[in-house]
Amino acid sequence: MLVALLLAAAAGPVSGVALREGSVDRTEPRRPGSPAGKPRVLFFVTTYASDEHMSYMRCQAELYRRAPRLRETDALLHVGEDEASTARRARECHTDACVHSSRAAWQELLNAWPMPTKMLKFSRNPGKQPGAKKAMHDALTSGWFWGYDWVIRTNPDVIFYDDSRMFSLMERPQNWAVVMKCGNTQTNTDFFAVRPDRLPVDAFSEWNSTTPDAEGQANQAFRQIYEEGAYAFLKPEGHQSGCHLKDGGVYHAHADPTCELVLDRQGWQQSFKGGIKDYQHRGALVPNPWQEAWRLGSEDDGR
């Protein structure tokens, strides 16, 4: 039922030019002084322009509507362009139904997202790992995060099936970051939330180095935050596959080639009662006291 609704939504007309009375390529984010004292949050989505990510971009318009807090953020989509791949897709695209990664196609997909303010940036993609690091470097050094209290960094193939836990932790003044770690020297990069004024401007300046990888570089960038103890784990000992988060309201569907397939499998349900909900703590298997809200059969799920 959910997949059918999403496919129907994707097939419908795309909304017109996005943004709150502005252009898609606006260079300066919203300034301080948001209404009602709400924190200013930027949802920073980065992609290396793969066919897989294009699939998830089509689904996310509907999925973000299901996320009450995320849909109120400003969205910034950063597309790392690979000239050779873009040219190949253009040659292979022979029908109207073929979706290739042209700039117009990315803008059209972004326009369908429910956020009131949306921005689109393009840059050269130096590769998957360096590209992930370079996206953060470009944002910090170009001032894209200026004026925001929080930045949530993610990929198009990450599904937020419950955003309440993340935002509740972001609202605590003692937290400068909400993270998941995947080892002592690795910080998950398919999702993290951080106060950008707590990151050095040059925190990702070594983006073109082979080492560390994206997770290692993020871990170094968060060094002061960790030393101050000014952070929270999204979910203590939450389940990850490798360094791909699958718990705490966030599900990175890296193993599934299309959004429709991951929605059909609904793998995030493993983190509900009876699945990954039980975890090892100090040598004993104990139930986790926190459960996510977006569940099959819940009152809000029958849409």
NUSE-921794 format. One line per field, with one value per residue (C-alpha): x, y negated, z negated; residue number from 1; residue in one letter. Coordinates in nm, 4 decimals. Example, Ala and Ser with C-alpha at 12.3 -4.5 7.8 and 13.67 -1.06 7.14 Angstrom:
<rs>
x: c(1.2300/1.3670)
y: c(0.4500/0.1060)
z: c(-0.7800/-0.7140)
n: c(1/2)
res: c(A/S)
</rs>
This chain:
<rs>
x: c(0.0000/0.2775/0.4740/0.1642/0.1016/0.4622/0.4656/0.1433/0.2903/0.6067/0.4040/0.2073/0.3037/0.6052/0.5530/0.6738/0.9845/1.0632/1.1695/1.0317/1.0117/1.3606/1.5701/1.6946/2.0590/2.0364/2.3843/2.3049/2.0947/1.8304/1.9683/1.9247/1.5922/1.3599/1.0037/0.9139/1.2797/1.2915/1.6390/1.7364/1.8043/1.9590/1.8985/2.2155/2.1781/2.4777/2.4902/2.7485/2.4755/2.4229/2.1181/2.0458/2.0344/1.8044/1.5609/1.5578/1.5209/1.1899/1.0625/1.1826/0.9261/0.6553/0.8730/0.9797/0.6144/0.5837/0.8618/0.6967/1.0197/1.2345/0.9766/1.0067/1.3828/1.5647/1.6961/2.0260/2.0984/2.4619/2.5220/2.8736/2.8900/3.1073/3.1393/3.1998/2.9008/2.6728/2.7674/2.7121/2.3651/2.2730/2.3734/2.1756/1.8620/1.6504/1.2919/1.0849/1.0628/1.4404/1.5627/1.9237/2.1227/2.0927/2.0817/1.7206/1.6308/1.7888/1.6127/1.2779/1.3195/1.4209/1.1250/0.8898/1.0244/0.7937/1.0484/0.9494/1.3041/1.5197/1.8632/2.0666/2.4445/2.6630/3.0354/3.2836/3.2766/3.6318/3.5033/3.2735/3.4935/3.6711/3.3405/3.1693/3.4477/3.4613/3.0891/3.1436/3.4574/3.2733/2.9867/3.2085/3.4456/3.1730/2.9508/2.6541/2.5934/2.6084/2.3082/2.1999/2.1912/2.2052/2.2997/2.1723/2.3971/2.2725/2.2475/1.9408/1.9298/1.8853/1.5266/1.4154/1.1264/1.1106/1.2677/1.1463/1.4460/1.6962/1.5236/1.4680/1.8434/1.9195/1.6996/1.9189/2.1643/2.4415/2.4545/2.6658/2.6223/2.3997/2.6004/2.6573/3.0076/3.1161/3.4399/3.6724/3.8056/3.5007/3.1955/2.8975/2.8599/2.5381/2.3838/2.4992/2.3624/2.5959/2.6050/2.8125/2.9700/3.1369/3.3250/3.6518/3.6194/3.9073/3.7745/3.7421/4.0266/4.2085/3.9266/4.1653/4.3830/4.3465/4.3395/4.1466/3.8260/3.5029/3.4166/3.7686/3.7738/3.4378/3.5755/3.8702/3.6412/3.4330/3.7398/3.6698/3.3036/3.3991/3.6628/3.4053/3.1519/2.9045/2.7314/2.4659/2.4384/2.1195/2.0576/2.2976/2.4469/2.2066/2.2349/2.4651/2.5712/2.9334/2.9130/2.5590/2.3040/1.9836/1.8367/1.7195/1.4756/1.7352/1.7702/2.0511/1.9321/2.2702/2.2177/1.8956/1.9318/1.5946/1.3770/1.0736/1.2554/1.3592/1.0082/0.8698/1.1122/1.0670/1.3935/1.3682/1.1044/1.3890/1.4700/1.1206/1.0121/1.1582/1.4255/1.7313/1.5527/1.7459/2.1140/2.4257/2.5001/2.7821/2.7778/2.4018/2.1206/1.8752/1.5723/1.6166/1.3656/1.3112/1.0990/1.0563/0.7151/0.6826/0.5523/0.3359/-0.0203/0.0257/-0.2274/-0.0037/0.0997/-0.2226/-0.1663)
y: c(0.0000/-0.2420/-0.1664/-0.2209/-0.5585/-0.6635/-0.5562/-0.7439/-1.0544/-1.0249/-0.9965/-1.3145/-1.6653/-1.8144/-2.1367/-2.4606/-2.6578/-2.5883/-2.8120/-3.0770/-3.3617/-3.2851/-3.0990/-2.7434/-2.8488/-3.1007/-3.1418/-3.2819/-3.0844/-3.2346/-3.4849/-3.4772/-3.5762/-3.2921/-3.3122/-3.1931/-3.1413/-2.8094/-2.6831/-2.7350/-2.3915/-2.3112/-1.9668/-1.9069/-1.6206/-1.5223/-1.2879/-1.1663/-1.1603/-0.7841/-0.6151/-0.4692/-0.8133/-0.9380/-0.6610/-0.7694/-1.1346/-1.0469/-0.8688/-1.1202/-1.3872/-1.1738/-1.0328/-1.3781/-1.4769/-1.2040/-1.3636/-1.6545/-1.8274/-1.7579/-1.9043/-2.2371/-2.2659/-2.4446/-2.1895/-2.2149/-1.9476/-1.9200/-1.7253/-1.6110/-1.5868/-1.3360/-1.4558/-1.1113/-0.9539/-1.2444/-1.2179/-0.8413/-0.8740/-1.1371/-0.9049/-0.6162/-0.8220/-0.7635/-0.7902/-1.0415/-0.7906/-0.7787/-0.9880/-1.0971/-1.3170/-1.6471/-1.9609/-2.0156/-1.6658/-1.7258/-2.0589/-1.9046/-1.6329/-1.8841/-2.1072/-1.8236/-1.8102/-1.9620/-2.1940/-2.5615/-2.6653/-2.4603/-2.5257/-2.3392/-2.3347/-2.1605/-2.0897/-1.8493/-1.5026/-1.3743/-1.0285/-0.8685/-0.8998/-1.2287/-1.3635/-1.3023/-1.4920/-1.7696/-1.8405/-1.9311/-2.1275/-2.3295/-2.4015/-2.5165/-2.7281/-2.8798/-2.9854/-2.7666/-2.6927/-3.0556/-3.1605/-2.8061/-2.6646/-2.3043/-2.1148/-1.7613/-1.5889/-1.2837/-1.1047/-1.0562/-0.6820/-0.7409/-0.7078/-0.9006/-0.6902/-0.8788/-1.2208/-1.2795/-1.1298/-1.3251/-1.6596/-1.5986/-1.5511/-1.8573/-2.0678/-1.9996/-2.2897/-2.0627/-1.8814/-2.0256/-1.7144/-1.4079/-1.1224/-0.7521/-0.6066/-0.2906/-0.2192/-0.4242/-0.6295/-0.6401/-0.8685/-0.7741/-1.0102/-0.8866/-1.0733/-1.3267/-1.6498/-1.9228/-2.2845/-2.4273/-2.6984/-2.4181/-2.2915/-2.4496/-2.5986/-2.3788/-2.0616/-1.8812/-2.0535/-1.7216/-1.5941/-1.4941/-1.2727/-0.8972/-0.8710/-0.9207/-0.8111/-1.0116/-0.8521/-0.9042/-1.2658/-1.3303/-1.1775/-1.4179/-1.7128/-1.6319/-1.5989/-1.9046/-1.8114/-1.4638/-1.5989/-1.8328/-1.5504/-1.7795/-1.5181/-1.2470/-0.9160/-0.8961/-0.5568/-0.3864/-0.0814/-0.1231/0.1313/0.0590/0.2708/0.1817/-0.1939/-0.2139/-0.3174/-0.1133/-0.2238/-0.5171/-0.6455/-0.6452/-0.3679/-0.3719/-0.1482/-0.1109/0.2533/0.1933/0.0482/-0.1312/-0.3136/-0.1082/0.2124/0.0919/-0.0336/0.3050/0.4830/0.2303/0.3354/0.0662/0.2761/0.4907/0.2110/0.2297/0.4649/0.8137/0.7387/0.5218/0.3635/0.5996/0.5164/0.6052/0.3815/0.4663/0.8271/0.8800/0.8798/0.6108/0.4494/0.0974/-0.1330/-0.3583/-0.2549/-0.4401/-0.5790/-0.5032/-0.1453/0.0574/0.0405/-0.2675/-0.5477/-0.7677/-0.4944/-0.4431/-0.7234)
z: c(0.0000/-0.0939/0.2210/0.4372/0.2771/0.3277/0.6909/0.7525/0.5949/0.8017/1.1223/1.0545/1.1587/0.9920/0.8021/0.9546/0.8659/0.5066/0.2350/0.0200/0.2712/0.3963/0.6493/0.6225/0.6335/0.3511/0.2068/-0.1374/-0.3898/-0.6091/-0.8594/-1.2375/-1.3839/-1.2854/-1.4250/-1.7731/-1.8613/-1.6766/-1.5908/-1.2296/-1.0797/-0.7419/-0.5927/-0.3890/-0.1397/0.0710/0.3687/0.6168/0.8851/0.9073/1.0615/0.7168/0.5587/0.8360/0.7399/0.3778/0.4722/0.6370/0.3242/0.0701/0.1608/0.0030/-0.2757/-0.3949/-0.4180/-0.6803/-0.8878/-1.0751/-1.1792/-0.8740/-0.6397/-0.8241/-0.7692/-0.4878/-0.2371/-0.0523/0.2094/0.3144/0.6369/0.7180/1.0962/1.2771/1.6349/1.7831/1.6047/1.6936/2.0608/2.0582/1.9057/2.1615/2.4471/2.2981/2.2386/2.5516/2.4220/2.2277/1.9403/1.9031/1.6102/1.6320/1.4008/1.5846/1.3775/1.4771/1.3556/1.0128/0.9795/1.0716/0.8089/0.5440/0.6243/0.5249/0.1680/-0.0972/-0.2606/-0.2284/-0.1322/0.1048/0.2506/0.5123/0.5535/0.8094/0.8009/0.9531/0.7999/0.7379/0.6373/0.3809/0.0700/0.1513/0.2824/-0.0507/-0.2284/0.0314/-0.0062/-0.3721/-0.2858/-0.0200/-0.2585/-0.5457/-0.3375/-0.1181/-0.4072/-0.3167/-0.6845/-0.7930/-1.0050/-1.0919/-1.4437/-1.3234/-1.0092/-0.9432/-0.6898/-0.4986/-0.1610/0.0627/-0.0133/-0.3875/-0.5089/-0.8180/-0.9426/-1.2738/-1.3215/-1.6779/-1.8606/-1.6532/-1.7074/-2.0780/-2.1200/-1.9068/-2.1358/-2.4393/-2.4803/-2.6108/-2.2759/-1.9972/-1.7844/-1.7478/-1.6009/-1.5668/-1.5774/-1.3997/-1.5780/-1.7945/-1.5032/-1.2759/-1.2871/-1.0731/-0.7752/-0.6158/-0.9072/-1.1627/-1.3057/-1.4255/-1.5333/-1.2451/-1.4588/-1.6559/-1.3500/-1.2345/-0.8863/-0.7690/-0.9351/-0.5992/-0.4147/-0.3636/-0.1440/0.1372/-0.0835/-0.0585/-0.4363/-0.6425/-0.4715/-0.5088/-0.8441/-0.9752/-0.8619/-1.0321/-1.3496/-1.3388/-1.2619/-1.5719/-1.7953/-2.0113/-2.0438/-2.1649/-2.4023/-2.5572/-2.5870/-2.4120/-2.2005/-2.2123/-2.0327/-1.8308/-1.9902/-2.2324/-2.0643/-1.7733/-1.4941/-1.2005/-0.9059/-0.8608/-0.8994/-0.7606/-1.0235/-1.0469/-1.3787/-1.5868/-1.3261/-1.0469/-0.7895/-0.5322/-0.2506/-0.0827/0.0147/0.2104/0.5623/0.5671/0.3191/0.4187/0.3255/-0.0199/-0.0922/0.0058/-0.2298/-0.5147/-0.6776/-0.9448/-1.1210/-1.2547/-1.4968/-1.6492/-1.9261/-1.9056/-1.6465/-1.6859/-1.9816/-2.2132/-2.2344/-2.4281/-2.7255/-2.9646/-2.8546/-2.8959/-2.6391/-2.7475/-2.5805/-2.4550/-2.6262/-2.3266/-2.0302/-1.7020/-1.6122/-1.2410/-1.2430/-1.0108/-1.1391/-1.3555/-1.3454/-1.1307/-0.8888/-0.7005/-0.4526)
n: c(1/2/3/4/5/6/7/8/9/10/11/12/13/14/15/16/17/18/19/20/21/22/23/24/25/26/27/28/29/30/31/32/33/34/35/36/37/38/39/40/41/42/43/44/45/46/47/48/49/50/51/52/53/54/55/56/57/58/59/60/61/62/63/64/65/66/67/68/69/70/71/72/73/74/75/76/77/78/79/80/81/82/83/84/85/86/87/88/89/90/91/92/93/94/95/96/97/98/99/100/101/102/103/104/105/106/107/108/109/110/111/112/113/114/115/116/117/118/119/120/121/122/123/124/125/126/127/128/129/130/131/132/133/134/135/136/137/138/139/140/141/142/143/144/145/146/147/148/149/150/151/152/153/154/155/156/157/158/159/160/161/162/163/164/165/166/167/168/169/170/171/172/173/174/175/176/177/178/179/180/181/182/183/184/185/186/187/188/189/190/191/192/193/194/195/196/197/198/199/200/201/202/203/204/205/206/207/208/209/210/211/212/213/214/215/216/217/218/219/220/221/222/223/224/225/226/227/228/229/230/231/232/233/234/235/236/237/238/239/240/241/242/243/244/245/246/247/248/249/250/251/252/253/254/255/256/257/258/259/260/261/262/263/264/265/266/267/268/269/270/271/272/273/274/275/276/277/278/279/280/281/282/283/284/285/286/287/288/289/290/291/292/293/294/295/296/297/298/299/300/301/302/303)
res: c(M/L/V/A/L/L/L/A/A/A/A/G/P/V/S/G/V/A/L/R/E/G/S/V/D/R/T/E/P/R/R/P/G/S/P/A/G/K/P/R/V/L/F/F/V/T/T/Y/A/S/D/E/H/M/S/Y/M/R/C/Q/A/E/L/Y/R/R/A/P/R/L/R/E/T/D/A/L/L/H/V/G/E/D/E/A/S/T/A/R/R/A/R/E/C/H/T/D/A/C/V/H/S/S/R/A/A/W/Q/E/L/L/N/A/W/P/M/P/T/K/M/L/K/F/S/R/N/P/G/K/Q/P/G/A/K/K/A/M/H/D/A/L/T/S/G/W/F/W/G/Y/D/W/V/I/R/T/N/P/D/V/I/F/Y/D/D/S/R/M/F/S/L/M/E/R/P/Q/N/W/A/V/V/M/K/C/G/N/T/Q/T/N/T/D/F/F/A/V/R/P/D/R/L/P/V/D/A/F/S/E/W/N/S/T/T/P/D/A/E/G/Q/A/N/Q/A/F/R/Q/I/Y/E/E/G/A/Y/A/F/L/K/P/E/G/H/Q/S/G/C/H/L/K/D/G/G/V/Y/H/A/H/A/D/P/T/C/E/L/V/L/D/R/Q/G/W/Q/Q/S/F/K/G/G/I/K/D/Y/Q/H/R/G/A/L/V/P/N/P/W/Q/E/A/W/R/L/G/S/E/D/D/G/R)
</rs>
